[in-house]
Amino acid sequence: MSQWRSVKAKRLLSALLRLGWSVKRQTGSHNVLAKTGWPDVVFAFHDN
């Protein structure tokens, strides 16, 4: 069992943006997040 609790995608994306990540590009419901010094991360936005 994971120690992480589940959260809505909108809330997680908001937290990542506050931590310095930015949306590099968006295709449909998938965002590619970027941050200097880190590899790009694909974020699937499926809240429904």
C-alpha positions in Angstrom: 0.0 0.0 0.0 1.3 3.4 -0.9 2.0 6.1 1.7 0.7 8.7 -0.8 -3.0 9.6 -0.6 -5.0 10.2 -3.8 -5.6 13.7 -4.9 -7.4 15.3 -7.8 -5.2 16.0 -10.9 -6.0 19.7 -10.8 -4.8 20.0 -7.2 -1.6 18.1 -8.0 -0.9 20.2 -11.1 -1.4 23.3 -9.1 1.1 22.2 -6.4 3.7 21.2 -9.1 3.4 24.7 -10.7 3.9 26.3 -7.3 7.1 24.2 -6.9 8.6 25.6 -10.1 7.4 23.3 -12.8 5.9 24.7 -15.9 3.7 23.4 -18.7 6.0 22.9 -21.7 3.2 21.7 -24.1 -0.2 20.1 -24.0 -1.7 17.5 -26.3 -5.3 16.6 -25.4 -5.4 15.7 -21.7 -1.6 15.2 -21.5 0.7 18.0 -20.3 4.4 17.8 -20.5 5.9 19.5 -17.5 9.5 20.9 -17.4 11.8 22.2 -14.7 15.4 23.2 -15.0 17.7 20.4 -13.9 15.0 17.7 -14.2 13.9 15.5 -17.1 10.5 16.4 -18.7 7.5 14.6 -17.1 4.2 13.7 -18.9 1.2 14.5 -16.7 -2.1 12.8 -17.6 -5.0 15.1 -16.6 -8.0 12.7 -16.0 -10.1 14.1 -13.2 -13.5 12.8 -14.4 
